[in-house]
Amino acid sequence: MVLLSLVATHSNVDLETVARLSVGAPQVPSAVLAEDRAVAGAVVLATCNRFEIYAEAPSEDDIEAARSAIVSTISAYSGIPEHSVSSSFETHTGQDVAEHLFAVGAGLDSAVIGEREIAGQVRRALIDAQGSGAASGGLVRLFQAASRTAKDVGAQTALGSRGRSIVSVALELAGDLSEDADWSGKTVVLFGTGAYAGATVAALKDRGCTDISVFSSSGRAEAFVATRGGTAVSAAELPGAMRRADVVIGCSGSDARIDAGDLERIREGSTSPLVVIDLALSHDFDPAVGMLDDVELITLESVRAAAPGEQSDALAQASDLVRDAARSFEEQQTTRAMNAAIVALRRHTQSVLDSEMERVRAQHGCTAAAEEVEFALRRMVRQLLHVPTVRARELAAEGRQDEYTAGLQALYGIDVAPAADKAAADKAADTKDADTAVVSDAAVTGARLHATHAHADGAVCPVDHERPAQSA
């Protein structure tokens, strides 16, 4: 299995394109899995300034087919032509997949470096994919490793102590643009009830703001304020709330965009200045509202431009942690890929040894001498397998695992390809390394020495030695 990702973010496309690509994002993983066998798993990470799809394909040869299937599905949901969808995404494979996701989860690829919200969004993306059955084993391990890396960056670098976020920077800008920077006396209207709306309410409360009205076009405002605080307003009450507001914040991304004319009519007769913060990826407000008298507009682009630069040493330390974690993850992935080969080699040698011991017992019976011969042979096999096992790991780390499997095929006629064997090895490797993916030789030896043996005629050998008998 191999991992790949398709990435469209504020870094490589405009936010309007990101918003259009994101249409139908929750349905993309299940749709791709249902329609194409080149995709074994998929997870979507969609935030206010990024749309990314992480996928697992059966093999390197399936990467292009998997990418095409994902592009086709996104095109179908978004209505954007396939060639335009394809050109909007950067494609990552190999270690780049992990390094990018780990950087995202740690807040290093955000408009505000070190932002806190993205780590939670990475966790939720995996939870959603697991809930729909779209997350494969490889993707689960990838996203779990991303969450661990984000925690390490937060705990071991200065980025974790700054508490920067898109919301916090936006509110700082709003304070700077207001006549009075004291939030305790401000009246705020909030559109939306999602994750960013929750983070915004928390940030407002931290600044002493208590007059917060919440509107939701989907009718979820009452449930939202019951747990977050604030006052739910209906569609009929909304114009009055906006007329009184000092700050209006959009986090909903709904289709009902407020245009400049509507806002001008609502604010007619009001002489107090208004700050509009639009944090929705698909804007809640017409950009023209920023041209109205006494209205200041803050957008995601504004936040990105105003976001403070982080200290170079803290950023460098965090980047090093991300690269090391990605390298370690990739090494684990390549080592896992070798498990099937190691298992196949050990099964082969075990089969040869068992056949030989059957001939020994047929000739000498189940005697102490036969047990001593078995002990010696197993110890010898264990020693002979040590170097091939070590070399398997070394070649995997160098990306040369195909040479190893080709060597097994050429020398021993061992075929590592059967999918069932690979799946079994992959499952075993979730909790065990290659040395313990099958019963170890030492364990086999102990079991053999403590077990009774059956002859071909059904008679049971009574010999039971804890250690091999010593010759006189």
Buried (B, 14 or more C-beta within 10 A) or exposed (E): BBBBBBBBBBEEBEBEBBBBBBBBBBBBBBBBBEEBEBBBBBBBBBBBBBBBBBBBBBEEEBBEBBBBBBBBBBBBBBEBEBEBBBEBBBBBBBBBBBBBBBBBBBBBBBBBBBBBBBBBBBBEBBEBBBEBEBBBBBBBBBBBBBBBBBBBBBEEBBBBEBEBBBBBBBBBBBBEBBEEEEBEEBBBBBBBBBBBBBBBBEBBBEBEBBBBBBBBBEEBBEEBBEEBBBBBBEEEEBBEBBBEBBBBBBBBBBEEBBEBEBBBEBBEEEEEBBBBBBBBBBBBBBBEBBEBEEBBBBBBBBBBEBBEEBEEEBBEBBBEBBBBBBBEBBBBBBBBBBBBBBBBBBEBBBEEBEEEBEEBBEEEBBBBBBBBBBBEBBBEBBEEBEEBBEBBBEBBBEEEBEEBBEBBBEEEEBEBEEEEBBEBBBEBBEEBBBBEBBEBBEEBBEEBBEEEBEEEEEEEBEBEEEEBBEEE
